[in-house]
């Protein structure tokens, strides 16, 4: 990868078990949680009796980092020094089509070394992990440690004495319950308190000749509270212990690494064909982030839930307008995860607790899902057109991609009610927020009207596939009427289209209409896409197109959706290049932000969010996953 990642993924399991490097060289700074708070793991290789640091700040001479390569599933650093070349490969097997493996909270580090001076060398790996991995902040609670041996594996675990399981929710917080495990075969493990930092560290030492395999694991006991029920993750739904999971991880490693190589190769090849080299690199960097900002759990009926967290947004969980932009990646790799995102919303919307005739925004604040928290549930803070359209599009795309319309049939009445809301209110939306809620309320939003058109069309497809042909025709007629109305009222007269219906000369990204192109419904003429693609170029800054005419900031997901409206690969790549440059130069060293300034590339807000799954929409088009006409 040529791209200089703003932050490099090391351990990416879920919103709590998350370790990154935010420096160009792995041994130039401490490792961190996605929030930027320390999650300190240090790595040393002892060569002929002398310590050399390859990860974190270790107080030893540093090996020289010569390369770093990031793929969708692995991060590999290369170092030289003391007569050896050392590779450090971090791997979390986040395979969306294997939920047991994807949800298993075990991540790998494989160290492999070879002599480069022609001499034989004795080698020992030394890993140190701090109490920060099992606390919100260091020193929050007293910690306890324990060494364990099982199936030839030596492990040391650390956790808080207090164990406040699922006791609080929030955004900029880390886990303070459960236990972190550091493990390897035939290793010496232990724990000690560092006088300099006051922190307790667990440690592992392992002699090796060619390679050493080390695992990092986390047993969170319970993962999510869901309408009063404490839920376990998918991996331990039948009572599997973390020791068994670690044992299986060691047994599976070679097979999973080979599968990862094949997965990465296919993603690279297909994304190169779809959108070019820089597009391909963005997808590779985004992949682990998107999955690991979710938690996969089972409800009390055994149904899968895939719970997103709004990272550095407001901490909301199962947010509809965060799930919506993320779905292109999951429609490609496992549509069942899209259904698992929607289940909490359907459940809550059908309950007595939800009083409105439109779709909710969220179902709680991570990790406590007991009902919507956004805007205090006050009507003035809701996003009625936004969320109705999102849920209809998500239901339609999931059903098409999976070939299973039973979800749509099960929830047909509420989908019908949400479609009616769009028909009644989508032509000229009243003063309200959309998913870009950071921009505030405004009325007559042209792009929000396109959301309504796409949502109604989605319902038309659902009805058609369910054999309700008369209703399908009526919904398509409604979508066409709204489209004609939109074309007449939104045009600027120069081939471009407005931000708001009543303000000539304004502009915005029209990302919501991308589904018309992907579905093949042809509600908006192709020349409209061409006109917008041409007109948008007048507004490009150094790091891309602004979201609209009000500010210089943009959203990465919407930029790629807008680029997907282009009819040539070259035009698409012209949108992608400044986005790639933004991440390549971004001074904010954080997991991919989706909200940044197009003049300076400075992060405006948000980081590590699931919405980067939206970058995969061009690949979704390439695969024709949701094409119906």
DALIN-V552439 format. One line per field, one symbol per residue. phi: phi as a letter, one per 30 degrees, with the letter a starting at -180 (. if undefined). A space follows every 50 residues. Layout:
phi = ???
//
This chain:
phi = .deddebcdccbcadccabbccbdcdccaddbdedjddbdbcbbcdchic dbdcbiccibecdddcabbccecbbbcbbblhibcbcbccbcdddddbdd dedddbbcbccbbbdbcicdbdbbdbbbbddedbbdbeiebdcbbacbba hiccbbcbadddhddhcablcdbbdbbibcbcbadhccbaaacdddcicd ccbbbbdaccabcbccbbccibcbcbhjcdccdddcdcieddddddeddd ddeeddddddddddddddddddddbjdddeddddddededddcbbcbcdd ciddbbcdbddhcaidchdddcdedddeddddcaeeddedddeddddddd dddccccbddcabkbecccbkecdihidedcdbddedddedddddddedd ddibcdddddcedddddddeedddbddbeddadceddddidacidddddd dddddddedddeddddicdddeddddddddddddedddccdcjbjcbddb ecbdjdbadcdddedddddidhdcdeddedddedddddcdcecjddeadd bddbbdddddddddddcbdddeddddeddeddddceddcbeedcbbddcc idecliaiddddeddddddddedhdcdbb
//
